[in-house]
């Protein structure tokens, strides 16, 4: 097997394992002695962490989940051993790392493959790949969440905006834009229960200061 293929696979596996680190779950266990999966929505993401564990911990989880999305995409290609990956494979290497990281967060091997919805981690991946697209998606997210206080709706709305911005601003970056499109569609699919509740009018609005509130989240 060519060396480049081996390193490509190794990089993807490493990115998955980093993405699978369940910071929300760890914060609950270490700081509060609770399993976050047994409170609120049962989600390990930043939103449920904020509801269950408090605002500061939720923001910390948000940062850590975003950083673990950013770090593999940005730093792994800098490791000299991975220079063995060349040509077309190198073009797809960073997008593959990003996808693996998000899959790790959504289905983490460390805690039985029950993870978050990947929004914070996707933000970190996008920041490494295209900061401009992050700006477009983040502006949409903030606008919608400030108007409606529905984090889920804001997340869903940010996805098509980010996808459109990626293809419009960088039409030649096909591997990266394809990943952004896949990330957006995956995020929307992971919000299917939120979409049903939004349609029914039963989706709870977000209060980041609340603790151990019941309801579904967007982590």
Beta strands, then each sheet from edge to edge (+ up, - down):
end
